[in-house]
Amino acid sequence: MKEKLLEIKNLKFKYNDDLVLDDINFDVYRGDYIALIGSNGAGKSTLVKLILNQLKPLEGTVSFYTENGIENIGYVPQLSVPSSLEFPITVSELLSLALYPKNKGFRKLKSYHKEKITNALNLVGMNQYRDRLYTELSGGQRQRILIAKTLVATPEFLILDEPMTGVDKESKEALFHLLSHINKQHNITILMITHNLEEIENNVNKVYEIKDKKIREVK
Ligand SMILES: Nc1ncnc2c1ncn2[C@@H]1O[C@H](COP(=O)(O)OP(=O)(O)OP(=O)(O)O)[C@@H](O)[C@H]1O
């Protein structure tokens, strides 16, 4: 039996008077690798914000069946968003930030946590950059580090918002390979917003499209 991780039922959402999502029904199962597509303004980011509990639905429900509910969901935002990271911080310091909520404050990291950081950096092939400044990395390298930062917190379910924006062709291929590896070898479920379906069609097992306020499975 497939194990359900997320269930979205009869979800409806409005910004002020503008209905953006209407009667959205959508399930995610462990091991899924899902692409979420739709034209600009279709409501993809809004759906992700509803999943992450950053917005409240007008009607309907979002239910998690992950071990610790929403805590076991890792979110990788669009690369252009984290302007707060434009201060000089090394790669390993940035990753350690992901551990502080669980580590209760800015204490010295335990060796167990250092090992988690090393493992996550190895997984994305960036351990040799651990002492470099994040701001000195390229777009593709930054994106890998942001994925590693999320992996440090050992999520069961990874949500990525257009992770390939501003990433060159070669780095894109490496990132697709990395995401497939995480999905297949580490059984991490992935939901990824993308505009370039043709680039990832062969990796994902499901494609959902938001169109005219509704969602439908297109693959
Ligand atoms: N904070 C907000 N207040 C009011 N309207 C908003 C807000 N955020 C988004 N919208 C509107 O809601 C609709 C859906 O936006 P959303 O960002 O979810 O689309 P998207 O599919 O992610 O688009 P894109 O591919 O361009 O990122 C758009 O018409 C947008 O203008």
The ligand as a Tripos MOL2 file, in Angstrom:
@<TRIPOS>MOLECULE
LIG
   31    33     1     0     0
SMALL
NO_CHARGES

@<TRIPOS>ATOM
      1 N1          0.0390   38.7080   -1.4770 N.pl3     1 LIG1
      2 C1         -0.8080   38.7570   -2.5020 C.ar      1 LIG1
      3 N2         -1.8670   39.6030   -2.4820 N.ar      1 LIG1
      4 C2         -2.7430   39.6460   -3.5090 C.ar      1 LIG1
      5 N3         -2.6510   38.8850   -4.6200 N.ar      1 LIG1
      6 C3         -1.6170   38.0400   -4.6980 C.ar      1 LIG1
      7 C4         -0.6320   37.9170   -3.6530 C.ar      1 LIG1
      8 N4          0.2790   36.9880   -4.0050 N.ar      1 LIG1
      9 C5         -0.0990   36.5340   -5.2150 C.ar      1 LIG1
     10 N5         -1.2360   37.1500   -5.6420 N.ar      1 LIG1
     11 C6         -1.9570   36.8860   -6.8970 C.3       1 LIG1
     12 O1         -2.4290   35.5420   -6.8500 O.3       1 LIG1
     13 C7         -2.2840   34.9130   -8.1180 C.3       1 LIG1
     14 C8         -1.4350   33.6560   -7.9580 C.3       1 LIG1
     15 O2         -0.1110   34.0160   -7.6150 O.3       1 LIG1
     16 P1          1.0460   32.9570   -7.3880 P.3       1 LIG1
     17 O3          2.2510   33.7000   -6.9470 O.co2     1 LIG1
     18 O4          0.5270   31.8740   -6.5390 O.co2     1 LIG1
     19 O5          1.2370   32.3940   -8.8720 O.3       1 LIG1
     20 P2          2.3680   31.4330   -9.4870 P.3       1 LIG1
     21 O6          1.6620   30.3650  -10.2370 O.co2     1 LIG1
     22 O7          3.3010   31.0090   -8.4070 O.co2     1 LIG1
     23 O8          3.0810   32.4290  -10.5070 O.3       1 LIG1
     24 P3          4.5980   32.5100  -11.0750 P.3       1 LIG1
     25 O9          4.7820   31.3560  -11.9920 O.co2     1 LIG1
     26 O10         4.5660   33.8160  -11.8200 O.co2     1 LIG1
     27 O11         5.5270   32.5210   -9.8980 O.co2     1 LIG1
     28 C9         -1.6830   35.9590   -9.0410 C.3       1 LIG1
     29 O12        -2.7290   36.5500   -9.7730 O.3       1 LIG1
     30 C10        -1.0530   36.9620   -8.0950 C.3       1 LIG1
     31 O13        -1.0850   38.2560   -8.6580 O.3       1 LIG1
@<TRIPOS>BOND
     1     1     2 1
     2     2     3 ar
     3     2     7 ar
     4     3     4 ar
     5     4     5 ar
     6     5     6 ar
     7     6     7 ar
     8     6    10 ar
     9     7     8 ar
    10     8     9 ar
    11     9    10 ar
    12    10    11 1
    13    11    12 1
    14    11    30 1
    15    12    13 1
    16    13    14 1
    17    13    28 1
    18    14    15 1
    19    15    16 1
    20    16    17 2
    21    16    18 1
    22    16    19 1
    23    19    20 1
    24    20    21 2
    25    20    22 1
    26    20    23 1
    27    23    24 1
    28    24    25 2
    29    24    26 1
    30    24    27 1
    31    28    29 1
    32    28    30 1
    33    30    31 1
@<TRIPOS>SUBSTRUCTURE
     1 LIG1         1 GROUP 0 **** ****
